[in-house]
Amino acid sequence: MNPLVLLGENMGEDVRSCDDDPGRCDRCPLHLVRCRGCRAAQRRVVGDAYYCNQGNCETVCDFCGGTLGSVVPTVCCKAPLRDVNFPELPQWGSARYDAGLKDYHSVDPLQFNHHGITMNQGSAGSVREDPYPPETEIVAVSIRHVWTKTKGWIAPDLKAHLKIPPGAKLLVTTMVKDEILEVLWEKDVHGGPGFKAVGIDYWMPILFSCYTSKNSMSNFFDSVRTMTSLKLGHGYFVPYVSTDIIYVDSFVIEAAKTIKNAVFNGQFLYTDTDVMGQLSSLLYWHYLLPDDVAFFVVGPSALKPITLMRRAIYPRPVYFISVNPWMCAFRGKTYTRNGKTVKDFSKGRAELVWENQRNFMRVCAPSPKDANLTLGERKMRDAAKRRAQLTLDRL
C-alpha cells in the first residue's frame, strides 16, 4: 500500500476554512452517501461534542492529523494532495462501491476462562523469572514495544523474550499514536505469516484513530484503511470505527459475518460521562453485530466501567485488556480486587506482579445471569437498540 504523499512546501494560501465555503459538502462524493455533512451533524457549532477543528485550518498539511495533537499527514476536503492520496474518492459517491471490502477470511470467536487480559510493556522485567501466574492463558503487548521502524521485531521469538509460559498465547494490539500507525502502513505491517513467525498468535489490524473533532473525510479515509489492513493481514479482530457522523457501519457488519471477534478502544475513561459514552457505543454494537461475536475492550481497569459493560451486554462474552495491573506492580503499587490502585509498601514487586494480574482476572470475571440493570442503563440499552435498528434499516 502506498504511504501518504507529502507536500514539498507549505501550500497554505490554497487552503481555506470550511466556513469560507459552505457549499463544499454538496460537491463532495461522500455527502449523503457516506457522510451526513458537517452542518447537518452539528459539526460547525462551536462547543458541540462533534465540533470539527478543521474549520480553523492552520495550513500545515504535512503535519496535520486531522485534529489537535496528531502530527501526521491526513486526507481532508481542503488538502492540496487530497486527490493524489485518495484517488478512489469519486467512486465512493456510489453506494454500491466497496473497494473490495468484502469476502473476508474466517476467524472463530476466541475463548478464554479468564476475561481479564494483562498487557506488559515489551519486557518481562527482572523482578522474577516467571512474571505471569500459572493460570495465565494469554498475554497482550502493544506493537510499539515489540516492533521498530529501523529493526522490525525486537526478537526472533517474542514469547521467549517476554517470558510467556508454554501454552499461553500472545496478542499484539495496535492502539498507538498515529505516527506509529503511519509507519506500519508505509511498511505494510498488517499481520500474516511474519507475525506468526515471531510467535504472535493473534493481532489487530492497523487501528487508525477516528476522533470526533477530526474532519469527516479523514475519518472515512482512515476507516477504509483500517478495514483494508484487516483484510490484508488476516487480522483476528473486527475494529470499531466511527459512527454517527459517517456511514461506515456496513464495513464492520460485513467483516463480522466471518470474523467473530470485535475490538473497542476503552482508553481514557476519565469521567462518568466518558464511561457512559463508551457504554452507549458498546451497546449499539451489541445490538448491531451477530451474537457469536466476542467483544474485546482495550484500556479499562477500574471496576465501574468493567462492571457496567459486562453486565449490559450479557450473555455476550466480553474480555478486557489493560496494562495498568502490570504497571502498578512494577511501580510498587497494588491493583486490588476492587479494581483500585493503592500504594502498598508491605509487599515486594515480585509478589505484586502475580497478585495484580490475578486481581484483574477476578475484576473482569463474567457477570452473573441475574444481574439487574438500573433504570438509566435500561433506557440506554433501549436507545442503543433503536439506533442499531435504524442502521440496519438503512443498509
Secondary structure per residue as TSV (DSSP state, phi and psi in degrees):
chain	resnum	aa	ss	phi	psi
A	1	M	-	360.0	140.2
A	2	N	-	-76.4	136.8
A	3	P	-	-72.7	166.5
A	4	L	-	-65.7	136.3
A	5	V	-	-77.5	136.2
A	6	L	-	-101.8	150.8
A	7	L	-	-71.0	145.0
A	8	G	S	-74.7	-31.2
A	9	E	S	-153.6	168.0
A	10	N	-	-62.3	128.7
A	11	M	-	-113.1	32.5
A	12	G	G	-55.9	-31.8
A	13	E	G	-66.7	-16.4
A	14	D	G	-98.7	3.3
A	15	V	-	-114.4	131.7
A	16	R	-	-125.2	163.2
A	17	S	-	-68.5	150.2
A	18	C	G	-59.4	-33.7
A	19	D	G	-66.9	-20.3
A	20	D	G	-80.2	-11.2
A	21	D	-	-141.7	75.6
A	22	P	T	-63.5	-15.3
A	23	G	T	-88.6	4.3
A	24	R	T	-60.8	-39.7
A	25	C	G	-60.2	-42.7
A	26	D	G	-65.2	-20.5
A	27	R	G	-95.5	1.1
A	28	C	-	-92.1	132.4
A	29	P	T	-60.0	-25.0
A	30	L	T	-78.8	-19.0
A	31	H	B	-59.9	126.2
A	32	L	T	73.5	-35.7
A	33	V	T	-75.3	-47.5
A	34	R	T	-124.3	-6.2
A	35	C	B	-144.1	136.8
A	36	R	-	-75.1	-20.7
A	37	G	-	98.2	137.9
A	38	C	T	-63.6	-37.0
A	39	R	T	-72.8	-39.3
A	40	A	T	-64.8	-30.8
A	41	A	T	-93.3	12.7
A	42	Q	T	64.2	25.2
A	43	R	T	-83.2	-6.4
A	44	R	T	-110.7	19.9
A	45	V	S	-100.9	110.6
A	46	V	T	-60.1	131.6
A	47	G	T	95.7	-15.4
A	48	D	S	-72.1	151.5
A	49	A	T	-61.5	-26.8
A	50	Y	T	-101.8	16.9
A	51	Y	-	-59.3	132.2
A	52	C	-	-96.5	123.3
A	53	N	G	-68.7	-13.1
A	54	Q	G	-70.7	-9.1
A	55	G	G	-67.5	-18.4
A	56	N	S	-116.1	72.7
A	57	C	-	-71.9	130.4
A	58	E	-	-98.2	6.8
A	59	T	S	54.0	44.8
A	60	V	-	-123.6	66.6
A	61	C	G	-64.7	-21.5
A	62	D	G	-75.2	-19.2
A	63	F	G	-134.3	37.8
A	64	C	-	-119.2	112.6
A	65	G	-	-85.5	11.7
A	66	G	S	93.1	-10.6
A	67	T	S	-157.3	175.5
A	68	L	T	-68.5	140.2
A	69	G	T	86.3	0.8
A	70	S	-	-117.2	118.8
A	71	V	-	-111.5	60.6
A	72	V	S	-133.8	156.0
A	73	P	-	-66.9	152.6
A	74	T	-	-144.0	-177.1
A	75	V	-	-112.4	126.8
A	76	C	-	-142.3	167.9
A	77	C	T	-65.9	-14.0
A	78	K	T	-106.5	-8.7
A	79	A	-	-66.7	133.0
A	80	P	T	-59.6	-28.9
A	81	L	T	-102.0	20.9
A	82	R	H	-55.8	-50.2
A	83	D	H	-70.7	-24.8
A	84	V	H	-74.3	-43.0
A	85	N	H	-79.0	-22.8
A	86	F	-	-132.6	61.4
A	87	P	T	-64.5	-24.7
A	88	E	T	-85.9	4.8
A	89	L	G	-50.3	-48.4
A	90	P	G	-58.4	-30.4
A	91	Q	G	-70.0	-23.7
A	92	W	G	-71.4	-5.6
A	93	G	G	-69.9	-13.3
A	94	S	S	-97.2	129.9
A	95	A	T	-66.4	-17.2
A	96	R	T	-88.1	-12.7
A	97	Y	-	-75.3	132.7
A	98	D	-	-132.7	2.2
A	99	A	T	54.4	26.0
A	100	G	T	77.9	11.8
A	101	L	-	-83.3	65.8
A	102	K	-	-155.6	175.5
A	103	D	S	53.3	54.2
A	104	Y	-	-73.8	164.8
A	105	H	-	-68.7	171.2
A	106	S	-	-107.3	135.4
A	107	V	B	-136.4	123.7
A	108	D	-	-71.9	155.9
A	109	P	-	-63.1	131.9
A	110	L	-	-73.8	141.4
A	111	Q	-	-132.5	128.0
A	112	F	-	-136.6	150.7
A	113	N	S	-68.2	-37.0
A	114	H	-	-101.3	135.5
A	115	H	-	-99.2	2.2
A	116	G	E	-106.3	117.7
A	117	I	E	-111.7	118.7
A	118	T	E	-83.9	138.5
A	119	M	E	-100.2	143.9
A	120	N	E	-106.5	-173.0
A	121	Q	-	-118.8	37.6
A	122	G	S	90.2	-4.0
A	123	S	-	-148.3	138.4
A	124	A	-	-76.7	-8.8
A	125	G	-	75.6	178.3
A	126	S	S	-108.9	11.9
A	127	V	S	-68.1	-41.6
A	128	R	-	-157.6	156.0
A	129	E	S	-76.5	-21.4
A	130	D	-	-120.7	78.5
A	131	P	-	-75.2	-4.9
A	132	Y	S	-117.0	137.8
A	133	P	-	-58.2	151.8
A	134	P	T	-57.2	-27.8
A	135	E	T	-81.8	2.0
A	136	T	-	-62.2	128.2
A	137	E	-	-104.4	-28.5
A	138	I	E	-154.7	142.0
A	139	V	E	-125.4	139.8
A	140	A	E	-111.5	152.8
A	141	V	E	-149.5	143.7
A	142	S	E	-74.1	143.1
A	143	I	G	-61.7	-25.2
A	144	R	G	-68.2	-17.6
A	145	H	G	-91.9	-11.4
A	146	V	T	-127.4	2.4
A	147	W	E	-142.9	138.6
A	148	T	E	-129.8	158.2
A	149	K	T	-63.3	-36.5
A	150	T	T	-87.5	-35.3
A	151	K	T	-109.4	-13.7
A	152	G	E	75.7	-138.9
A	153	W	E	-66.8	139.4
A	154	I	S	-77.5	-11.8
A	155	A	-	-154.7	147.9
A	156	P	S	-70.9	-21.8
A	157	D	-	-131.8	97.5
A	158	L	H	-68.8	-31.5
A	159	K	H	-64.5	-41.6
A	160	A	H	-66.8	-41.3
A	161	H	H	-61.8	-39.0
A	162	L	T	-89.3	0.8
A	163	K	T	59.9	37.4
A	164	I	-	-77.0	130.7
A	165	P	-	-68.5	156.5
A	166	P	T	-56.7	136.7
A	167	G	T	92.7	-22.9
A	168	A	-	-79.5	149.1
A	169	K	E	-96.5	158.1
A	170	L	E	-118.9	126.3
A	171	L	E	-116.3	129.4
A	172	V	E	-106.7	124.3
A	173	T	E	-96.8	160.5
A	174	T	-	-130.3	28.3
A	175	M	-	-90.2	80.5
A	176	V	-	-129.6	178.7
A	177	K	-	-63.3	149.5
A	178	D	H	-62.0	-26.9
A	179	E	H	-60.1	-39.3
A	180	I	H	-72.5	-40.3
A	181	L	H	-60.5	-38.8
A	182	E	H	-65.2	-36.1
A	183	V	H	-67.2	-42.4
A	184	L	H	-59.4	-42.4
A	185	W	H	-64.6	-44.6
A	186	E	H	-60.8	-35.9
A	187	K	T	-98.9	11.5
A	188	D	T	56.0	44.1
A	189	V	-	-95.4	88.9
A	190	H	-	-114.0	-21.6
A	191	G	-	137.5	-153.2
A	192	G	T	87.3	-157.8
A	193	P	H	-57.6	-32.6
A	194	G	H	-63.4	-32.4
A	195	F	H	-73.8	-43.9
A	196	K	H	-61.2	-35.9
A	197	A	H	-63.0	-27.2
A	198	V	T	-101.0	10.3
A	199	G	T	98.3	8.1
A	200	I	-	-81.5	127.8
A	201	D	-	-90.7	-40.9
A	202	Y	E	-135.9	144.8
A	203	W	E	-146.6	156.5
A	204	M	-	-97.8	154.7
A	205	P	-	-69.3	174.5
A	206	I	-	-67.7	109.6
A	207	L	-	-93.1	84.0
A	208	F	-	-64.4	144.3
A	209	S	-	-71.7	140.1
A	210	C	-	-124.5	110.5
A	211	Y	-	-106.0	149.1
A	212	T	T	-65.4	-29.9
A	213	S	T	-87.7	3.2
A	214	K	S	-91.7	148.2
A	215	N	-	-66.0	153.2
A	216	S	H	-64.2	-38.0
A	217	M	H	-64.5	-39.1
A	218	S	H	-65.1	-44.5
A	219	N	H	-61.8	-41.0
A	220	F	H	-65.9	-46.4
A	221	F	H	-57.8	-45.4
A	222	D	H	-73.3	-29.1
A	223	S	H	-65.1	-41.3
A	224	V	H	-63.4	-42.1
A	225	R	H	-64.7	-39.5
A	226	T	H	-62.7	-44.8
A	227	M	H	-67.7	-34.4
A	228	T	H	-64.3	-41.7
A	229	S	H	-62.8	-39.5
A	230	L	H	-57.8	-43.4
A	231	K	H	-74.5	-43.1
A	232	L	H	-63.0	-40.4
A	233	G	T	-95.2	2.7
A	234	H	T	51.1	51.1
A	235	G	-	-65.5	163.1
A	236	Y	S	-97.7	-4.5
A	237	F	-	-134.8	126.2
A	238	V	E	-73.1	128.3
A	239	P	E	-85.8	144.6
A	240	Y	-	-68.2	136.8
A	241	V	-	-129.5	173.5
A	242	S	-	-57.8	143.2
A	243	T	-	-128.3	177.9
A	244	D	S	71.7	-51.8
A	245	I	S	-88.4	-41.7
A	246	I	B	-123.6	153.8
A	247	Y	-	-96.1	90.5
A	248	V	-	-127.7	4.8
A	249	D	H	-60.3	-30.3
A	250	S	H	-62.0	-31.4
A	251	F	H	-60.7	-46.9
A	252	V	H	-67.5	-43.1
A	253	I	H	-60.9	-41.0
A	254	E	H	-63.7	-46.9
A	255	A	H	-65.7	-34.8
A	256	A	T	-72.3	-5.4
A	257	K	T	-64.6	-32.1
A	258	T	T	-125.6	-21.6
A	259	I	B	-100.0	112.1
A	260	K	-	-101.4	32.0
A	261	N	E	-137.7	139.0
A	262	A	E	-126.4	143.3
A	263	V	E	-119.0	141.7
A	264	F	E	-130.6	146.9
A	265	N	E	-91.6	106.1
A	266	G	-	-107.4	25.7
A	267	Q	-	-79.4	162.0
A	268	F	-	64.7	38.1
A	269	L	-	-91.1	76.6
A	270	Y	-	-85.3	-28.8
A	271	T	S	-125.3	168.5
A	272	D	H	-61.7	-33.3
A	273	T	H	-64.3	-41.3
A	274	D	H	-61.2	-44.3
A	275	V	H	-63.3	-45.8
A	276	M	H	-68.5	-33.0
A	277	G	H	-64.4	-42.1
A	278	Q	H	-65.3	-40.2
A	279	L	H	-63.7	-41.4
A	280	S	H	-61.0	-43.0
A	281	S	H	-65.0	-43.0
A	282	L	H	-63.4	-40.8
A	283	L	H	-64.5	-39.9
A	284	Y	H	-57.2	-48.9
A	285	W	H	-71.3	-28.1
A	286	H	H	-59.7	-40.4
A	287	Y	H	-87.5	-10.5
A	288	L	H	-94.6	-34.5
A	289	L	S	-97.1	156.4
A	290	P	-	-58.3	154.9
A	291	D	T	-67.0	-19.8
A	292	D	T	-89.2	10.2
A	293	V	-	-92.7	122.3
A	294	A	E	-82.6	141.7
A	295	F	E	-101.5	138.6
A	296	F	E	-125.7	123.7
A	297	V	E	-114.1	120.5
A	298	V	E	-94.9	125.0
A	299	G	S	128.8	-57.8
A	300	P	-	-68.5	143.3
A	301	S	-	-134.8	-13.2
A	302	A	S	-72.8	149.2
A	303	L	H	-63.9	-41.1
A	304	K	H	-61.0	-55.8
A	305	P	H	-63.2	-36.2
A	306	I	H	-64.7	-45.1
A	307	T	H	-62.7	-45.1
A	308	L	H	-60.7	-45.8
A	309	M	H	-68.4	-47.0
A	310	R	H	-67.3	-32.1
A	311	R	H	-75.2	-38.7
A	312	A	H	-68.6	-33.7
A	313	I	T	-108.2	13.0
A	314	Y	T	-58.0	138.1
A	315	P	T	-96.5	12.3
A	316	R	S	-61.7	133.1
A	317	P	-	-69.4	134.9
A	318	V	E	-132.7	131.1
A	319	Y	E	-114.5	146.0
A	320	F	E	-117.6	134.6
A	321	I	E	-118.4	121.4
A	322	S	E	-146.0	143.4
A	323	V	S	-92.4	-10.9
A	324	N	H	-61.3	-44.9
A	325	P	H	-58.4	-39.0
A	326	W	H	-66.9	-48.2
A	327	M	H	-62.7	-40.4
A	328	C	H	-59.7	-43.4
A	329	A	H	-60.6	-43.9
A	330	F	H	-77.2	-8.0
A	331	R	T	-104.4	9.2
A	332	G	T	74.8	27.9
A	333	K	E	-117.7	153.6
A	334	T	E	-96.8	132.3
A	335	Y	E	-98.0	113.9
A	336	T	-	-85.8	172.6
A	337	R	T	-67.7	-12.5
A	338	N	T	-97.3	9.7
A	339	G	S	73.7	25.0
A	340	K	-	-111.0	157.4
A	341	T	E	-109.3	122.1
A	342	V	E	-135.3	150.2
A	343	K	E	-74.5	135.7
A	344	D	-	-144.3	99.1
A	345	F	T	-83.4	-1.7
A	346	S	T	-85.2	-10.5
A	347	K	S	-121.2	145.6
A	348	G	-	-85.9	165.0
A	349	R	H	-62.7	-37.3
A	350	A	H	-60.0	-37.7
A	351	E	H	-73.3	-40.6
A	352	L	H	-65.8	-32.6
A	353	V	H	-56.3	-48.4
A	354	W	H	-73.3	-45.0
A	355	E	H	-61.0	-44.1
A	356	N	H	-63.7	-41.5
A	357	Q	H	-66.3	-39.7
A	358	R	H	-66.4	-39.5
A	359	N	H	-64.5	-35.7
A	360	F	H	-65.2	-38.9
A	361	M	H	-60.7	-40.0
A	362	R	H	-68.6	-42.4
A	363	V	H	-61.8	-35.0
A	364	C	T	-92.4	6.8
A	365	A	S	-57.6	148.0
A	366	P	-	-55.3	148.6
A	367	S	-	-72.5	146.4
A	368	P	-	-66.3	152.7
A	369	K	T	-62.5	-31.9
A	370	D	T	-94.2	16.8
A	371	A	-	-65.0	128.4
A	372	N	-	-98.1	136.2
A	373	L	-	-81.0	149.5
A	374	T	-	-74.4	170.0
A	375	L	H	-60.7	-42.6
A	376	G	H	-63.9	-39.5
A	377	E	H	-67.9	-36.6
A	378	R	H	-66.1	-39.1
A	379	K	H	-64.9	-41.4
A	380	M	H	-64.3	-39.8
A	381	R	H	-62.1	-44.9
A	382	D	H	-65.9	-37.8
A	383	A	H	-66.0	-41.4
A	384	A	H	-64.3	-37.7
A	385	K	H	-64.7	-40.1
A	386	R	H	-66.2	-41.6
A	387	R	H	-61.9	-43.1
A	388	A	H	-63.1	-40.2
A	389	Q	H	-66.8	-37.6
A	390	L	H	-61.6	-40.8
A	391	T	H	-63.8	-45.4
A	392	L	H	-64.6	-35.5
A	393	D	H	-66.8	-30.7
A	394	R	H	-76.6	-30.3
A	395	L	-	-74.7	360.0
